[in-house]
Amino acid sequence: MMTARRRVVATAAAVLSGALLLASCGDSDSGGSDGKTLKLWHYEGPDSAMGVAWNAAIKEFEKTHPGVKVEFEEKGFEQIQKTAPMVLNSDDAPDLMEYNKGNATAGLLSKQGLLTDLSAEATKRGWDKKLSSGVRTTSQYDTNGVMGSGKWYGIPNYAEYTMVFYNKDLFKKYGIQEPTTFDELTAAMDKFVDEGITPLANAGAEYMAGQYLYQLALSKADRAWVDSYQLYKGKADFHDAAWTYGAETFADWVKKGYISKKSSGTKAEDAGVSFIQGKSPILFSGSWWYGRFAAENTFDWGTFLWPDSDMTAGSGGNLWVVPKGAKNKELAYDFIDITMSKKIQNLLGNKGGVPVAADPAGITDPQAKALIANFNTLSERDGLAFYPDWPVPGFYDVLVSETQKLITGSAKPEAYLDAVQEAYDKGAPKT
């Protein structure tokens, strides 16, 4: 569920914006069509894997394009999200910008005719060959702005996925082996409960609780199920075996003490900090936490994919999009190409990102190797299931509030399934 996590990133980016090196502030007309300026907007913090890699890409671009200056402007996520349609309709549009993927964002802008069709460039420059089918889904949009088919309107140069982060020192202290099966995972959690420890870090007030429930459902699902739910290729039935299992098991985990009832009002930041402080032995969330854990954890830790499940939440990262009114489109295509190069992809990987086209031999950090190897495993089995809040507008808030009721015990699983079915049906396209 990217909505909330991006709010966190946007806030961090705002705090860090003073540290960002702006190549040139410029005025609104500085990005003229003289072929001498590439006007670039993105909202990644300078210390993030993407921020570091793209800063290197700017240097590479200027080296390979003598006389051309990159005019980089750091923007907040919310700022771009709210103003994009207006800005892209004006003379102030950048040549290249980072934008959120999905039907309600890049899909909507493509439908409104505000983005450049990148299909020819994707083929010519081989970007289509570098992106696996699961990652590519969010690059293409049909005439209704629905992802998964149609023209290319964006290119991601990184990916993201959910995984189990675990505290190896705590597992060792209590004589618990790293789980390789789902039964071993629940046995490990039982052992922690017996020791008076709540095993799972959780955030009921934001995306994390919903990701636990979605993952439980995904463990009983396949690609056709995901396509029905996310891409409207069939009927999404929230009372089917997978969703029922997800809701009932999640409620049962609260009863068993795997998830604290007090976590109903907890934010993702609180859950992350409880893992960093060594209070929670297990946290299930996305690769966006990886760099922070690498920097702040003071204990031995590791990651593994959710056991006995082919599918997990994840997708290609945010997209490079070229506004329809961009004045220097060729320069924009050249910059995208550099971010897809082995040199920049390897740097992104070694800094804790999940590159889409790295050279495995070029990744030297052992934990980064594991992070990327697990992503490759997911890609090979077409296991990226996107995020539970993506299908319909406003669904995020519904999922959060209904999952909170399961944590507090104020609603039974059946009521949860009824509520999310109603919200989904109300927002999904009418067939």
C-alpha positions in Angstrom: 0.0 0.0 0.0 2.0 2.9 -1.3 -0.3 5.7 -0.2 0.8 6.0 3.4 4.4 5.0 2.8 4.8 7.8 0.3 3.5 10.3 2.8 6.4 9.2 5.1 8.9 9.6 2.2 7.4 12.9 1.2 7.8 14.3 4.7 11.4 13.0 4.9 12.1 14.5 1.5 10.7 17.9 2.6 13.1 17.8 5.6 16.0 16.8 3.5 15.3 19.2 0.6 17.8 21.7 2.0 20.5 19.1 1.5 19.6 18.5 -2.1 21.9 20.0 -4.7 19.7 21.9 -7.2 21.6 22.0 -10.5 19.8 25.2 -11.3 16.8 26.9 -9.8 16.0 28.7 -13.1 12.8 30.4 -14.0 9.7 28.9 -15.6 11.0 29.5 -19.1 14.5 28.1 -18.5 13.6 24.7 -19.9 13.2 26.0 -23.4 13.4 23.8 -26.5 17.0 24.8 -27.3 18.1 21.2 -26.5 20.5 22.6 -23.9 18.5 22.0 -20.7 16.8 18.9 -19.3 14.2 19.9 -16.7 13.9 17.0 -14.2 11.5 16.6 -11.2 11.6 13.8 -8.7 10.8 13.3 -5.0 13.3 10.8 -3.7 15.4 11.8 -0.7 19.1 12.3 -1.5 20.2 9.5 0.8 17.8 6.9 -0.6 19.0 4.3 -3.1 17.1 6.0 -5.9 18.3 9.5 -4.9 21.9 8.4 -4.9 21.5 6.5 -8.2 19.7 9.3 -10.0 22.2 11.9 -8.8 24.9 9.7 -10.4 22.8 9.5 -13.5 22.7 13.3 -13.7 26.5 13.4 -13.7 26.7 10.7 -16.3 24.1 12.5 -18.5 26.0 15.8 -18.4 29.2 13.9 -19.2 27.7 12.3 -22.2 25.8 15.4 -23.3 28.4 18.2 -23.4 26.8 21.7 -23.1 23.5 20.3 -21.7 22.6 21.1 -18.2 20.2 19.1 -16.0 17.9 21.5 -14.2 16.8 19.3 -11.2 14.0 20.5 -9.0 13.2 18.5 -5.8 9.4 18.2 -5.3 7.4 16.6 -2.5 5.3 13.5 -3.4 2.1 15.1 -2.3 3.0 18.3 -4.2 3.4 16.4 -7.5 0.3 14.3 -6.8 -1.9 17.3 -6.3 -0.6 19.7 -8.9 0.4 17.4 -11.7 -2.7 17.7 -13.9 -2.5 21.5 -13.6 1.2 21.8 -14.1 1.3 19.4 -17.1 -1.3 21.5 -18.8 0.9 24.6 -18.6 4.2 25.9 -20.0 5.9 25.0 -16.7 5.8 21.2 -17.4 9.2 19.5 -16.9 10.8 17.4 -19.6 10.9 14.3 -17.3 9.3 13.6 -13.9 8.8 10.8 -11.4 5.1 9.9 -10.9 3.2 7.3 -9.0 2.1 4.2 -10.8 -1.4 2.8 -11.0 -4.9 3.5 -12.4 -5.7 6.5 -10.2 -2.4 8.3 -10.9 -0.4 7.6 -14.1 -3.4 5.9 -15.7 -5.6 9.0 -15.1 -3.0 11.4 -16.6 -2.6 9.1 -19.6 -6.4 9.1 -20.1 -6.4 12.9 -19.8 -3.8 13.1 -22.7 -1.2 14.7 -20.5 1.6 12.1 -21.0 3.7 11.2 -24.0 3.3 7.7 -25.5 6.7 6.0 -24.9 5.8 2.7 -26.8 8.2 3.4 -29.7 11.1 4.4 -27.4 10.5 1.4 -25.1 10.9 -0.9 -28.1 13.7 1.0 -29.8 15.8 1.3 -26.6 15.0 -2.2 -25.3 13.3 -1.1 -22.1 10.5 -3.6 -22.8 13.1 -6.4 -22.7 14.5 -5.3 -19.4 11.2 -5.3 -17.5 9.6 -8.5 -16.3 5.8 -8.9 -17.0 4.9 -8.1 -13.3 7.0 -4.9 -13.3 5.8 -3.9 -16.8 2.1 -4.0 -15.8 2.2 -0.5 -14.3 4.0 1.0 -17.4 1.1 0.3 -19.8 -2.4 1.8 -19.8 -5.4 1.3 -22.0 -7.7 4.1 -23.3 -9.6 4.0 -20.0 -6.4 4.5 -18.0 -6.4 0.9 -16.7 -3.0 -0.6 -16.2 -1.7 -3.9 -17.7 -2.2 -3.3 -21.5 -2.1 -0.6 -24.1 0.5 2.0 -24.7 3.6 2.6 -22.6 3.3 5.8 -20.6 6.0 5.3 -18.0 9.2 3.4 -17.3 10.2 2.2 -13.8 13.9 1.6 -13.1 13.5 0.0 -9.7 11.0 -2.3 -8.1 9.6 -3.0 -4.7 8.1 -6.0 -2.9 7.1 -7.2 0.6 9.1 -9.6 2.7 9.6 -10.9 6.2 12.3 -9.0 8.1 13.5 -10.8 11.2 15.9 -10.3 14.1 18.4 -13.1 13.9 19.8 -12.3 17.4 16.3 -12.7 19.0 15.7 -15.9 17.1 19.1 -17.2 18.3 18.5 -16.1 21.9 15.3 -18.2 22.1 16.6 -21.1 20.1 14.3 -20.6 17.1 15.4 -21.5 13.6 14.7 -19.3 10.6 11.3 -20.5 9.2 11.3 -22.1 5.8 7.6 -23.1 5.8 4.4 -21.5 7.0 4.0 -24.0 9.8 7.5 -23.2 11.0 6.7 -19.5 11.0 3.6 -20.0 13.2 5.6 -22.3 15.5 8.2 -19.6 15.8 5.6 -17.1 16.7 4.0 -19.4 19.3 7.5 -19.8 20.9 7.8 -16.0 21.1 4.4 -15.6 22.6 5.3 -18.3 25.2 8.3 -16.1 26.1 6.0 -13.1 26.6 7.0 -11.4 23.3 4.6 -10.1 20.7 6.2 -11.5 17.5 4.8 -9.2 14.8 5.5 -5.5 14.5 2.2 -4.0 13.2 0.6 -0.7 12.3 -3.2 -0.8 12.4 -3.6 2.9 11.6 -1.8 2.6 8.3 -1.0 0.2 5.5 0.9 -2.5 7.4 -2.1 -4.5 9.0 -3.8 -4.6 5.6 -0.6 -6.0 4.1 -0.6 -8.9 6.6 -4.2 -9.7 5.8 -3.6 -9.4 2.0 -0.5 -11.7 2.2 -2.5 -14.3 4.1 -5.1 -14.2 1.3 -2.4 -14.2 -1.4 -1.0 -17.4 0.1 -4.2 -19.1 -1.2 -4.3 -17.2 -4.5 -2.9 -17.3 -8.0 -2.4 -14.8 -10.9 -5.9 -15.2 -12.2 -7.2 -14.2 -8.7 -4.9 -11.1 -8.6 -6.0 -10.1 -12.2 -9.6 -10.3 -11.3 -9.1 -8.2 -8.2 -6.6 -5.7 -9.5 -7.3 -5.5 -13.3 -11.0 -6.3 -13.3 -10.5 -9.4 -15.5 -13.1 -11.3 -13.5 -15.4 -11.0 -10.5 -13.6 -10.1 -7.2 -15.4 -12.1 -4.5 -14.4 -11.2 -1.0 -16.2 -14.2 0.4 -14.1 -16.7 -1.6 -11.7 -19.1 0.0 -8.6 -16.8 -0.2 -10.2 -13.7 1.3 -12.1 -15.7 3.9 -8.9 -17.4 5.0 -7.0 -14.0 5.1 -9.6 -12.3 7.4 -10.2 -15.3 9.6 -6.5 -16.1 10.1 -5.7 -12.4 10.8 -8.4 -12.3 13.5 -7.1 -15.6 14.9 -3.5 -14.2 15.0 -4.7 -11.3 17.1 -6.4 -13.8 19.5 -3.2 -15.9 19.7 -1.1 -12.8 20.6 0.9 -12.7 17.4 -0.4 -9.2 16.8 -1.0 -6.8 19.6 -4.6 -5.4 20.1 -2.9 -2.2 21.1 -1.5 -1.9 17.5 -4.9 -0.8 16.1 -3.8 2.9 16.5 -0.1 2.4 15.6 1.5 4.1 12.6 4.0 2.3 10.2 6.8 4.5 11.7 6.1 3.1 15.2 6.2 -0.5 13.9 9.5 0.1 12.1 11.0 1.7 15.2 9.9 -1.3 17.3 11.8 -3.6 15.0 14.9 -1.3 14.9 14.9 -1.1 18.7 14.8 -5.0 18.9 11.4 -5.1 20.6 9.6 -7.0 17.7 11.4 -10.0 16.3 9.4 -10.0 13.0 8.2 -7.3 10.7 6.4 -8.0 7.4 6.6 -5.0 5.0 8.2 -3.6 1.9 11.7 -3.2 0.5 11.4 0.5 1.1 12.4 -0.2 4.7 15.5 -2.1 3.7 17.9 0.9 3.5 16.8 2.3 6.8 17.2 -1.1 8.6 20.6 -1.5 7.1 21.6 2.0 8.5 19.9 1.8 11.9 19.6 -1.9 13.1 22.3 -2.7 15.7 21.7 -6.4 15.6 22.1 -9.3 13.1 19.0 -9.4 10.8 17.8 -11.0 7.6 14.9 -11.3 5.2 13.0 -14.1 3.5 10.0 -14.3 1.3 6.6 -15.2 2.9 6.8 -19.0 3.1 4.5 -21.3 1.1 3.2 -18.5 -1.1 3.9 -17.8 -4.7 2.5 -14.3 -4.6 3.3 -11.3 -2.5 2.5 -7.6 -2.6 4.9 -5.6 -4.9 5.2 -3.9 -8.2 7.5 -1.9 -10.4 8.6 1.3 -8.7 7.3 4.8 -9.5 7.5 5.8 -13.2 9.6 8.1 -15.3 6.9 9.9 -17.3 7.5 12.4 -20.1 4.8 15.1 -20.1 3.0 15.7 -23.4 4.1 19.3 -23.4 7.8 18.5 -22.6 10.1 20.7 -24.7 13.1 18.3 -24.8 11.7 14.8 -25.1 14.8 13.3 -26.7 16.9 14.4 -23.8 14.3 12.9 -21.4 14.6 9.5 -23.3 18.4 9.6 -23.0 18.2 10.2 -19.3 15.8 7.3 -18.8 18.2 5.1 -20.8 21.1 6.1 -18.4 19.0 5.1 -15.3 18.4 1.7 -17.0 22.1 1.2 -17.7 24.1 -1.5 -15.8 26.3 1.1 -14.1 23.3 3.0 -12.5 21.3 -0.2 -11.9 24.2 -1.8 -10.0 24.7 1.4 -7.9 21.0 1.4 -7.1 21.3 -2.2 -6.0 24.3 -1.8 -3.8 22.6 1.2 -2.1 19.7 -1.0 -1.0 17.3 -0.5 -3.9 15.8 -3.2 -6.0 17.1 -2.7 -9.6 15.2 -4.0 -12.6 18.2 -4.5 -14.8 21.3 -4.9 -12.7 24.2 -7.3 -13.4 24.1 -9.8 -10.6 27.9 -9.9 -10.5 27.9 -6.1 -10.0 26.1 -6.3 -6.7 28.7 -6.7 -4.0 26.8 -6.1 -0.7 25.8 -9.5 0.7 22.4 -8.4 2.1 21.7 -6.4 -1.2 22.5 -9.7 -3.1 19.8 -11.5 -1.0 17.3 -8.7 -1.5 17.7 -8.8 -5.3 17.9 -12.6 -5.5 14.5 -12.8 -3.7 13.1 -10.2 -6.1 14.4 -12.2 -9.1 12.7 -15.3 -7.6 9.4 -13.5 -7.4 9.8 -12.1 -11.0 10.5 -15.5 -12.4 7.3 -16.9 -10.9 5.3 -13.8 -11.8 4.6 -13.3 -8.1 4.1 -9.5 -7.8 0.5 -9.0 -6.7 0.5 -5.1 -6.5 -1.0 -3.5 -3.4 -4.4 -4.2 -1.8 -5.6 -0.6 -1.9 -4.9 -0.1 -5.7 -8.1 -1.3 -7.4 -10.6 1.5 -6.5 -10.4 5.2 -5.4 -10.7 5.7 -1.6 -10.2 2.0 -0.9 -7.1 2.6 1.3 -9.1 4.3 4.0 -11.7 1.5 4.0 -9.1 -1.2 4.3 -7.4 0.5 7.2 -10.6 1.2 9.2 -12.0 -2.3 8.6 -8.8 -4.1 9.5 -8.6 -2.0 12.7 -12.0 -3.5 13.7 -10.5 -7.0 13.4 -7.6 -5.9 15.7 -9.9 -4.5 18.3 -12.4 -7.3 18.0 -15.2 -4.9 17.3 -16.0 -6.7 14.0 -16.0 -10.3 13.0 -14.2 -11.5 9.7 -17.6 -11.9 8.0 -18.4 -8.2 8.6 -14.9 -7.2 7.4 -15.5 -9.1 4.1 -19.0 -7.6 3.7 -17.6 -4.0 4.2 -14.7 -4.3 1.7 -16.9 -6.0 -0.9 -19.4 -3.2 -0.7 -16.6 -0.5 -1.0 -14.9 -2.4 -3.9 -18.1 -2.9 -5.9 -19.0 0.8 -5.5 -15.7 1.9 -6.9 -14.9 -0.7 -9.5 -15.7 0.0 -13.2 -19.2 -1.1 -14.1 -19.1 -3.9 -16.7 
